[in-house]
Amino acid sequence: MKMKKSYLAVPLSMTLLIPTAGAVSAHNGEDHSMTKVDTPAGELRTTLDRLLTEHAYLAVEAMRRGAEGAEDFDAAAGALNDNAADLKGAIASVYGEEAGNQFNTIWTNHIGFFVDYVKATGANDQAAKDEALENLAGYKEEFSNFLETATGERLKSDSLGEGLQMHINQLIGAFDSYVAGDYEKAYEYEREAIGHMAMVSKGLSSAITDQYPDKFENTMAVTPATDLRSTLNHLLTEHAALATMAMQNGIDGSKDFDASVNALNANTEDLSAAIASVYGEEAGNQFKEMWTKHIGFFVDYVNATGAEDEAAKKEAIKNLDGYRAEFSKFLETATDGRLDSDALADGLQMHVEQLTGAFDSYAAGDYEKAWDEIRMAYEHMLNPAKGLSGAFADQFPDKFKANMPSEMPNTGMGGTADSNEFPFEFLLAALLIIAGGTTLGMKKYASHKQ
């Protein structure tokens, strides 16, 4: 994999050491400071949410393209290398340049071992595959010890090792399933890998803020409000990732198109459940209907591109513009004006332009630009996650109020065991309510290349 110059380096010192202004003000004279989502610790967790979940996504996609010998493999691998450089910058901003370099060596080595596994699979060389897995086991031990030492033993190497083994199993499982033609299982593994890395972010950010409380203004990375924001970070960035893959698979006529659509549908169900957990079943269903329609308009754009039908492409963009207005009004109403529909519409326009831009670049064979735009689309979704979570927490402070402990608890890979969590009982109840909802009516379009 070739290295590209990182253009999205996010030094945590910049995003975390500068006090942030509240995104949502208190209403009716109430003090909602305990439900803030944009604390210094919350910004740390968001940065790690993005970079770690993006790593899982990019690693799976790069491995698949390596197996296929795809034309965009170098660009996908370059995006993965850019992500690694950004992670190095994040670690260095907390622990110093030496630690950042040490992290980078271990991290890039483990990516190389996954590449070795891909190459060995292509060569049908079982011995080389076993060697790659043995090297990944060695990485697991080395990296676990690195993090235990770096965090002053707030993270334990044994627990870290178990979490890293899960990461290895998920990426290898996604790749093996893809090679075997079990595309549904491959995308299930990919979603599990992305979700797992969100939990890694939770544990690591909790340990760092416990280790350096003054740097983070004594705020906590794990509270009900930051859990809410992290949940939306995960689901909204994953939406952008899965949407771009489904669009690419649609224009290529790929065998895994249906599975990629099903993964995108599953993400929609999870997002709808999150909305329902806050606003109830009716709002969750209304959200799902609008969200599903906007995905369908992207599919229309893909179909029109394949058919070289400029009029149909313009119609799809027009429909997306109508969705922007409708969805923005829905969110403004749901949040009692805490979110402004005009500002929301501007943000949604950026989302539309990023996804269609990444697709257009891919279809034109400009793979470097396509993967750059995919990364920007992924990062952009952190903005609506921040706005939505801030509005929700401000609107329902009792649901998301943090109970400050007398002392910081010792953390594991998944964060503090005894701290208040995002109220997932609401989310699970909503999942049961809306389970069995309609599935996206996306139809595979024959590749224009065939």
C-alpha positions in Angstrom: 0.0 0.0 0.0 1.4 3.4 -0.9 1.5 6.2 1.6 -0.3 9.4 0.9 0.2 12.6 2.6 -2.5 13.0 5.3 -4.8 15.9 4.8 -7.2 15.3 7.7 -4.8 15.2 10.6 -6.7 16.0 13.8 -4.5 17.0 16.6 -6.4 16.4 19.8 -4.7 19.3 21.5 -6.5 21.6 19.1 -9.9 20.1 19.5 -9.7 19.3 23.1 -7.6 21.9 25.0 -9.5 24.9 23.7 -12.8 25.4 25.6 -15.8 24.9 23.4 -18.9 27.0 23.3 -22.2 25.3 23.9 -23.9 24.3 20.7 -27.3 24.4 22.4 -28.3 27.0 24.9 -30.4 26.3 28.0 -34.1 27.0 27.6 -36.5 28.5 30.1 -33.7 29.5 32.4 -32.7 25.9 33.2 -29.0 24.9 33.7 -28.4 22.1 31.3 -24.6 22.1 31.7 -24.7 18.6 33.0 -26.2 17.4 29.7 -23.7 19.1 27.4 -22.4 16.9 24.5 -19.6 19.3 23.4 -17.3 19.1 26.4 -13.6 18.8 25.9 -13.9 15.1 26.8 -16.8 14.7 24.4 -14.7 16.2 21.6 -11.9 13.7 22.4 -14.3 10.8 22.2 -15.8 12.1 18.9 -12.3 12.4 17.4 -11.5 8.8 18.4 -15.0 7.6 17.3 -14.3 8.9 13.8 -10.8 7.7 13.3 -11.2 4.3 14.9 -14.5 3.4 13.2 -13.2 4.7 9.9 -10.2 2.5 10.3 -12.4 -0.6 10.4 -14.4 0.5 7.4 -11.4 1.4 5.3 -9.5 -1.7 6.2 -12.4 -4.0 5.2 -12.9 -2.1 1.9 -9.1 -2.1 1.1 -8.9 -5.8 1.8 -11.8 -6.5 -0.5 -10.3 -4.5 -3.3 -7.0 -6.2 -2.9 -8.7 -9.6 -3.3 -10.5 -8.4 -6.5 -7.5 -6.6 -7.9 -9.8 -3.6 -8.2 -8.7 -0.5 -10.1 -9.3 1.7 -7.0 -7.2 -0.5 -4.7 -4.3 2.0 -4.4 -6.7 4.8 -3.7 -8.6 2.8 -1.0 -5.2 1.8 0.5 -4.1 5.4 0.4 -7.2 6.4 2.4 -6.4 3.8 5.0 -2.9 5.1 5.3 -4.2 8.6 5.7 -6.4 7.4 8.5 -3.4 5.8 10.2 -1.5 9.1 9.9 -4.4 11.0 11.5 -4.5 8.5 14.4 -0.8 8.9 14.9 -1.3 12.7 15.1 -4.1 12.1 17.6 -2.0 9.9 19.9 1.0 12.3 19.6 -1.1 15.3 20.6 -1.8 13.6 24.0 1.3 11.5 24.7 4.0 13.2 22.6 5.8 12.7 19.4 7.8 9.7 20.6 4.7 7.8 21.6 3.0 8.9 18.3 5.9 7.4 16.4 5.8 4.2 18.4 2.0 3.9 17.9 2.5 4.5 14.2 5.0 1.7 13.8 2.8 -0.8 15.6 -0.4 0.3 13.8 1.1 0.3 10.3 2.7 -3.0 10.9 -0.7 -4.5 11.8 -2.2 -3.1 8.6 0.6 -4.8 6.7 -0.1 -8.1 8.3 -3.7 -7.9 7.0 -2.3 -7.2 3.6 -0.1 -10.3 3.9 -3.3 -12.3 4.7 -5.0 -10.9 1.6 -2.0 -11.8 -0.6 -1.7 -15.3 0.9 -5.4 -15.9 0.2 -5.0 -14.8 -3.4 -2.0 -17.2 -3.7 -3.9 -20.0 -1.9 -0.9 -20.2 0.4 -2.1 -21.6 3.8 1.3 -21.3 5.3 1.5 -17.6 4.5 -2.0 -17.1 5.9 -1.0 -18.8 9.1 2.1 -16.6 9.3 0.0 -13.5 8.9 -2.3 -14.5 11.7 0.7 -15.3 13.9 2.1 -11.8 13.2 -1.3 -10.3 14.1 -1.2 -12.2 17.4 2.2 -10.7 18.1 0.8 -7.2 17.2 -2.1 -7.8 19.6 0.3 -8.4 22.5 2.6 -5.5 21.6 -0.2 -3.0 21.1 -2.0 -4.1 24.3 1.2 -3.5 26.3 1.7 -0.1 24.6 -1.7 1.1 25.6 -1.5 -0.2 29.1 1.8 1.6 29.6 0.6 4.8 27.9 -2.6 5.1 30.0 -0.8 4.4 33.3 -2.5 1.0 33.5 -5.9 2.4 33.2 -6.4 0.0 30.4 -5.3 -3.5 31.1 -3.3 -5.5 28.6 -5.4 -8.7 29.1 -8.7 -7.0 28.4 -7.1 -5.0 25.5 -5.8 -8.2 24.0 -9.3 -9.7 24.0 -10.7 -6.6 22.3 -7.9 -6.6 19.7 -8.5 -10.3 19.0 -12.2 -9.4 18.3 -11.0 -6.7 15.9 -8.8 -9.2 14.1 -11.5 -11.8 13.9 -14.0 -9.3 12.5 -11.8 -8.0 9.7 -10.6 -11.5 8.8 -14.2 -12.8 9.0 -15.4 -10.0 6.7 -12.7 -10.7 4.2 -13.0 -14.5 4.3 -16.8 -14.3 3.9 -16.5 -11.9 1.0 -14.0 -14.2 -0.8 -16.3 -17.2 -0.2 -19.2 -15.3 -1.7 -21.2 -15.0 1.5 -21.8 -11.3 1.1 -24.5 -11.0 3.7 -22.1 -12.4 6.3 -19.3 -10.2 5.0 -21.3 -7.0 5.6 -22.5 -8.2 9.0 -18.9 -8.6 10.0 -18.1 -5.1 8.6 -20.8 -3.5 10.7 -19.7 -5.4 13.8 -16.2 -4.3 13.2 -17.3 -0.6 12.9 -19.4 -0.9 16.0 -16.7 -2.6 18.0 -14.2 0.2 17.3 -16.8 2.7 18.7 -16.5 0.8 22.0 -12.7 1.0 21.8 -13.0 4.7 21.4 -15.2 4.8 24.5 -12.6 3.0 26.6 -9.6 4.9 25.3 -11.2 8.3 25.7 -12.4 7.5 29.2 -8.9 6.4 30.2 -7.2 9.5 28.7 -9.6 12.0 30.3 -9.1 10.2 33.7 -5.3 10.4 33.1 -5.2 14.1 32.2 -8.3 15.7 33.9 -6.9 19.2 33.7 -6.4 19.0 29.9 -10.1 18.2 29.6 -11.4 20.6 32.2 -12.4 17.7 34.5 -15.1 16.6 32.0 -15.9 13.0 31.4 -15.9 11.1 28.2 -18.6 8.7 29.3 -21.9 10.3 30.3 -25.4 9.7 29.1 -25.1 12.8 26.8 -21.8 11.8 25.3 -23.0 8.2 24.9 -25.9 9.7 22.9 -23.5 11.7 20.7 -21.3 8.7 20.2 -24.2 6.6 19.1 -25.1 9.1 16.5 -21.5 9.5 15.5 -21.3 5.8 14.8 -24.6 5.4 13.0 -24.4 8.6 10.8 -20.8 8.1 9.7 -21.7 4.4 9.0 -24.6 5.6 6.9 -22.2 7.7 4.7 -19.8 4.8 4.4 -22.4 2.2 3.5 -24.2 4.6 1.1 -21.1 5.2 -0.9 -20.4 1.4 -1.1 -23.9 0.7 -2.3 -23.8 3.4 -4.9 -20.4 2.1 -6.2 -21.8 -1.5 -6.3 -24.9 -0.3 -8.1 -22.9 1.3 -11.0 -20.6 -1.7 -11.2 -23.3 -4.3 -11.1 -21.4 -6.0 -8.3 -22.4 -9.4 -6.9 -22.5 -8.0 -3.4 -24.9 -5.1 -4.3 -27.9 -6.7 -2.5 -25.9 -7.4 0.6 -24.5 -3.8 0.7 -28.1 -2.5 0.4 -29.2 -4.7 3.2 -26.5 -3.4 5.4 -27.6 0.2 4.6 -31.1 -0.8 5.4 -30.0 -2.2 8.8 -28.2 1.1 9.5 -31.5 2.9 8.7 -33.4 0.7 11.2 -30.9 1.5 13.9 -31.1 5.2 13.2 -34.9 5.1 13.3 -34.8 3.2 16.6 -32.5 5.9 18.0 -35.0 8.6 17.0 -37.9 6.5 18.3 -36.1 6.0 21.7 -36.2 9.8 22.1 -39.4 10.9 20.4 -41.5 7.8 20.3 -42.7 5.3 17.7 -44.6 7.7 15.4 -41.6 10.0 15.1 -39.3 7.1 14.5 -41.5 5.8 11.7 -41.7 9.3 10.2 -38.0 9.6 10.3 -37.5 6.2 8.7 -39.9 7.0 5.8 -38.0 10.3 5.0 -34.6 8.7 5.4 -35.5 5.7 3.2 -36.8 8.0 0.5 -33.6 10.0 0.4 -31.6 6.8 0.0 -33.9 5.9 -2.9 -33.2 9.2 -4.6 -29.5 8.4 -4.5 -30.3 5.1 -6.1 -32.2 7.0 -8.8 -29.0 9.1 -9.4 -27.0 5.9 -9.8 -29.4 4.4 -12.2 -29.6 7.6 -14.3 -25.8 7.7 -14.4 -25.6 4.1 -15.7 -28.2 4.9 -18.3 -26.4 8.2 -19.2 -29.8 10.0 -18.7 -29.0 13.6 -17.7 -32.7 14.4 -17.3 -33.2 11.6 -14.8 -30.0 12.7 -12.9 -31.5 16.2 -12.6 -34.8 14.7 -11.4 -33.0 12.8 -8.7 -31.1 15.9 -7.5 -34.5 17.8 -7.5 -36.0 15.1 -5.3 -33.0 15.2 -2.9 -33.5 19.0 -2.7 -37.2 18.4 -1.7 -36.0 15.9 0.9 -33.7 18.4 2.4 -36.5 20.9 3.0 -38.9 18.3 4.4 -36.4 16.6 6.6 -35.0 19.9 8.0 -38.6 21.0 8.9 -39.2 17.7 10.6 -36.1 18.1 12.8 -36.8 21.7 13.6 -40.3 20.8 14.7 -39.2 17.7 16.7 -36.6 19.7 18.6 -38.9 22.6 19.3 -36.8 25.0 17.3 -33.5 24.0 18.9 -32.3 23.1 15.4 -32.8 25.7 12.6 -34.3 24.3 9.4 -32.2 26.6 7.2 -28.9 25.6 8.8 -30.0 22.0 8.6 -30.8 22.3 5.0 -27.3 23.7 4.3 -25.7 20.8 6.1 -27.9 18.3 4.2 -26.9 19.9 0.9 -23.2 19.3 1.8 -24.1 15.6 2.5 -25.8 15.3 -0.9 -22.9 16.9 -2.7 -20.3 14.8 -1.0 -22.1 11.5 -1.8 -22.9 12.4 -5.4 -19.4 13.9 -5.8 -17.7 10.8 -4.5 -19.9 8.6 -6.8 -19.3 10.8 -9.8 -15.5 10.7 -9.2 -15.6 6.9 -8.9 -17.7 6.5 -12.0 -15.3 8.7 -13.9 -12.3 6.7 -12.7 -10.8 9.4 -10.5 -10.3 7.1 -7.6 -8.0 9.3 -5.6 -10.6 12.1 -5.5 -13.4 9.6 -4.9 -11.8 8.2 -1.7 -10.8 11.7 -0.5 -14.5 12.7 -0.9 -15.6 9.5 0.9 -13.5 10.5 3.9 -14.9 14.0 3.9 -18.4 12.6 3.7 -17.6 10.3 6.6 -16.2 13.2 8.8 -19.0 15.6 7.8 -21.6 13.3 9.5 -20.1 14.2 12.9 -21.7 17.6 12.5 -25.3 16.5 12.5 -24.5 14.0 15.2 -23.3 16.9 17.4 -26.2 19.1 16.6 -28.9 16.4 17.0 -27.4 15.0 20.3 -27.0 18.5 21.7 -30.7 19.3 20.9 -32.0 16.0 22.2 -30.0 16.3 25.5 -31.2 19.9 26.0 -34.8 19.0 25.2 -34.9 16.0 27.6 -32.3 16.8 30.3 -33.6 14.2 32.7 -32.8 11.4 30.3 -29.3 12.5 29.7 -28.2 14.1 33.0 -24.8 12.8 34.3 -24.3 11.6 37.8 -20.8 12.7 38.7 -19.0 9.9 40.7 -16.9 10.7 43.7 -13.9 9.3 42.0 -13.0 8.3 38.5 -13.5 4.5 38.0 -10.9 2.2 36.4 -11.8 1.7 32.8 -11.7 -1.2 30.4 -11.9 -1.4 26.6 -15.6 -0.6 26.6 -15.4 2.4 29.0 -16.5 2.7 32.6 -18.5 -0.2 33.8 -20.4 1.7 36.4 -21.1 5.0 34.7 -24.5 6.0 33.3 -25.1 4.8 29.8 -27.2 6.1 26.9 -30.7 4.8 27.8 -30.5 1.8 25.5 -33.6 0.3 27.1 -35.5 3.0 25.1 -33.6 2.1 21.9 -34.3 -1.6 22.3 -38.0 -1.1 23.0 -38.2 1.0 19.9 -36.4 -1.7 17.9 -39.1 -4.2 18.9 -41.8 -1.7 17.9 -40.5 -0.9 14.5 -39.0 -4.4 13.6 -40.6 -5.7 10.5 -40.8 -2.3 8.9 -40.6 -1.9 5.2 -37.3 -2.8 3.4 -35.8 -0.4 0.9 -37.1 -1.1 -2.5 -33.7 -0.8 -4.2 -33.4 -2.7 -7.5 -30.1 -3.7 -8.9 -29.2 -1.8 -12.1 -27.2 -3.6 -14.7 -23.7 -2.3 -15.0 -23.2 0.2 -17.8 -19.9 -1.6 -18.3 -21.5 -4.9 -19.2 
